[in-house]
Amino acid sequence: MPVSLLHPRTAVPVLILASLLLSPTPSRAQCATEPTLQNYTGAGTTACPCFVTGEQAGSIFNAPADHYPIEILRVGIGWGSAFGGAPQALEEAVHIYGAGLPNPGSPIYSLDGPLLNDGFINEFNLEPVSDVVVNSGPFTVTLEFANANAGDPFSGTVVHDGNGCQAGKNVVFAIPGGWTSACALGVSGDWLFHVVYRRVNCNVDVEHELVSVSRAMLFAPRPNPARDGSELEYVLPTDGTAEVAVFDLSGRRVAELASGWQAAGRHLVQWNAKDASGARVSSGIYLVQLSAGGTRATRKLTITE
């Protein structure tokens, strides 16, 4: 069914403005944002009121091989109804998976309770809440529905561009049926999903950037998620005492990775996913914390089975 959806370049800036106000000011030592990943062309033309609670729709993306690992910064989702004017919809979650079809596996990150507006590409900023790192492609981004819209043209739902469905780039989790290609289900276009990302490693010469660093900085762990451990990079603007430690979500100190007097500049430490006794830690989310020069910086790190 036709839906009047604003062109992405028209709709997004209104929504990006609010998200940018929440974003920390990037340092010159961070990698630059790369061109947006998207499969669709033009504006959304077709709403698909065809989902029940618990089902998902989304897109499969693949960044250039030499860009990985990448950090997902923002996710955009086109949302509309056949006649326009549908109320805001609070849906279940935005999920990011570390693989594509035939089965993306378990989410590596989920943003619960996304609020979507009819007639827009709704963009969700992930920077303030988590470090979402994808180590290789392809990867999948979906929306899980909390509200059934099947057969209701007045409800908001995901939209596609109506320009032909590209194989291997559009996905549906159906109940029953599980994961399948949206094209195989008769969807005639590419879902309006996009991803804004940056590389985790971009060969930035941190030593020459120290003039712009006024406080200690801790970069995203890599890889993340990790099974056997992760590399942690941090920068100190001046000589001084610094500590890098790992905590669980209860605040218990799990491991100490660095402590004592350190010179200004770039430092790398490794955590092998073991506690102070040498035992492997349980899978879950851990907090890596850098304390130096009155600054305390924290990054999330997920350990998998």
Long-range contacts (C-beta under 8 A, 24 or more apart in sequence): 1-46, 1-47, 1-49, 1-82, 1-153, 2-45, 2-46, 2-47, 2-82, 3-44, 3-45, 3-46, 3-47, 3-80, 3-81, 3-82, 3-84, 3-119, 3-159, 4-80, 4-84, 4-119, 5-43, 5-44, 5-45, 5-78, 5-80, 5-119, 5-120, 5-121, 5-159, 5-192, 6-43, 6-119, 6-120, 6-121, 7-42, 7-43, 8-38, 8-43, 8-76, 8-78, 8-121, 8-192, 8-194, 11-119, 11-120, 11-121, 12-76, 12-121, 12-123, 14-120, 15-120, 15-121, 15-122, 15-123, 16-74, 16-123, 19-74, 19-123, 19-124, 19-125, 20-125, 22-125, 22-127, 22-128, 23-125, 23-127, 23-128, 24-127, 24-128, 27-209, 27-212, 27-213, 27-217, 28-209, 28-212, 29-204, 29-206, 29-209, 29-212, 29-213, 29-217, 29-235, 30-198, 30-204, 30-219, 31-71, 31-198, 31-199, 31-200, 31-201, 31-202, 31-204, 32-198, 32-202, 33-73, 33-196, 33-197, 33-198, 34-63, 34-67, 34-70, 34-197, 34-198, 34-199, 36-76, 36-194, 36-195, 36-196, 37-61, 37-62, 37-63, 37-194, 37-195, 37-196, 37-197, 38-76, 38-192, 38-193, 38-194, 38-195, 39-166, 39-169, 39-170, 39-190, 39-191, 39-193, 40-78, 40-160, 40-161, 40-163, 40-189, 40-190, 40-191, 40-192, 40-193, 40-194, 41-161, 41-163, 41-190, 42-161, 42-163, 43-161, 44-78, 44-80, 44-121, 44-159, 44-160, 44-161, 44-192, 45-159, 45-160, 45-161, 45-162, 45-189, 46-159, 46-160, 46-161, 46-162, 46-188, 46-189, 47-80, 47-81, 47-82, 47-153, 47-156, 47-157, 47-158, 47-159, 48-157, 48-158, 48-159, 48-160, 48-187, 49-81, 49-82, 49-149, 49-150, 49-151, 49-152, 49-153, 49-155, 49-157, 50-149, 50-150, 50-151, 50-157, 51-145, 51-148, 51-149, 51-150, 51-157, 51-158, 52-145, 52-148, 52-150, 52-175, 53-92, 53-145, 53-146, 53-147, 53-148, 54-92, 54-144, 54-145, 54-175, 55-144, 55-145, 55-172, 55-173, 55-174, 55-175, 56-95, 56-142, 56-143, 56-144, 56-145, 56-171, 56-172, 56-173, 57-142, 57-143, 57-145, 57-158, 57-171, 57-172, 57-173, 57-182, 57-191, 58-95, 58-140, 58-141, 58-142, 58-143, 58-170, 58-171, 58-191, 58-193, 59-140, 59-141, 59-142, 59-169, 59-170, 59-171, 59-190, 59-191, 59-193, 59-194, 60-100, 60-101, 60-138, 60-139, 60-140, 60-168, 60-169, 60-170, 60-171, 61-137, 61-138, 61-139, 61-140, 61-141, 61-169, 61-195, 62-100, 62-137, 62-138, 62-139, 63-134, 63-137, 63-197, 65-137, 67-197, 67-199, 68-134, 68-135, 68-136, 68-137, 68-199, 69-133, 69-134, 69-135, 69-136, 69-199, 69-200, 69-201, 69-222, 69-223, 69-224, 70-133, 70-134, 70-197, 70-198, 70-199, 70-200, 71-131, 71-132, 71-133, 71-197, 71-198, 71-199, 71-200, 71-220, 72-96, 72-109, 72-126, 72-132, 72-133, 72-134, 72-195, 72-196, 72-197, 73-125, 73-126, 73-127, 73-196, 73-197, 73-198, 74-123, 74-124, 74-125, 74-126, 74-127, 74-195, 74-196, 75-111, 75-123, 75-124, 75-126, 75-141, 75-193, 75-194, 75-195, 75-196, 76-121, 76-122, 76-123, 76-124, 76-192, 76-193, 76-194, 76-195, 76-196, 77-114, 77-116, 77-121, 77-122, 77-123, 77-124, 77-143, 77-158, 77-192, 77-193, 78-120, 78-121, 78-122, 78-158, 78-159, 78-160, 78-191, 78-192, 78-193, 79-116, 79-117, 79-118, 79-119, 79-120, 79-121, 79-122, 79-156, 79-157, 79-158, 79-159, 80-118, 80-119, 80-120, 80-156, 80-157, 80-159, 81-118, 81-153, 81-154, 81-155, 81-156, 81-157, 82-153, 82-154, 83-153, 83-154, 84-118, 84-119, 85-118, 86-118, 86-154, 86-155, 86-156, 87-118, 87-156, 88-115, 88-116, 88-117, 88-118, 89-115, 89-116, 89-118, 89-147, 89-155, 89-156, 90-114, 90-115, 90-146, 90-147, 91-115, 91-116, 91-143, 91-144, 91-145, 91-146, 91-147, 92-144, 92-145, 92-146, 93-143, 93-144, 94-124, 94-141, 94-142, 94-143, 94-144, 95-140, 95-141, 95-142, 95-143, 95-144, 96-132, 96-134, 96-139, 96-140, 96-141, 97-139, 97-140, 97-141, 97-142, 98-134, 98-135, 98-136, 98-139, 98-225, 99-138, 99-139, 99-140, 100-137, 100-138, 100-139, 100-140, 100-168, 100-171, 101-168, 101-171, 101-179, 101-180, 101-181, 102-179, 103-178, 103-179, 104-139, 104-140, 104-171, 104-179, 108-132, 108-134, 108-225, 108-302, 114-143, 116-156, 118-156, 121-192, 121-194, 123-196, 130-300, 131-220, 131-221, 131-224, 131-299, 131-300, 131-301, 133-200, 133-220, 133-221, 133-222, 133-223, 133-224, 133-225, 134-197, 135-222, 135-223, 135-224, 138-168, 140-171, 141-193, 141-195, 142-171, 142-173, 143-193, 144-173, 158-191, 158-192, 159-191, 159-192, 160-187, 160-188, 160-189, 160-190, 160-191, 160-192, 161-189, 161-190, 161-192, 162-188, 162-189, 163-189, 163-190, 164-188, 164-189, 164-190, 165-189, 165-190, 166-190, 206-235, 206-265, 206-266, 207-265, 207-266, 209-235, 210-235, 210-237, 210-264, 210-265, 213-237, 215-293, 215-294, 215-295, 216-242, 216-290, 216-292, 216-293, 216-295, 216-297, 217-290, 217-297, 218-244, 218-288, 218-289, 218-290, 218-297, 218-298, 218-299, 219-299, 220-299, 221-288, 221-299, 221-301, 224-300, 224-301, 224-302, 225-301, 225-302, 225-303, 225-304, 226-273, 226-301, 226-302, 226-303, 226-304, 227-273, 227-303, 227-304, 227-305, 228-272, 228-273, 229-270, 229-271, 229-272, 229-273, 230-270, 230-271, 230-273, 230-301, 231-268, 231-269, 231-270, 232-257, 232-268, 232-269, 232-270, 232-271, 232-288, 232-299, 233-266, 233-267, 233-268, 234-266, 234-267, 234-269, 234-290, 234-292, 234-297, 235-265, 235-266, 235-267, 236-262, 236-263, 236-264, 236-265, 236-267, 236-292, 236-293, 237-264, 237-293, 238-264, 238-293, 239-263, 239-264, 240-292, 240-293, 241-292, 242-267, 242-290, 242-291, 242-292, 242-293, 243-290, 243-291, 243-292, 244-269, 244-288, 244-289, 244-290, 244-291, 245-288, 245-289, 245-291, 246-271, 246-286, 246-287, 246-288, 246-289, 246-301, 247-286, 247-287, 247-289, 248-281, 248-284, 248-286, 248-287, 249-284, 249-285, 249-286, 249-287, 254-281, 254-286, 257-288, 262-292, 271-301, 273-303
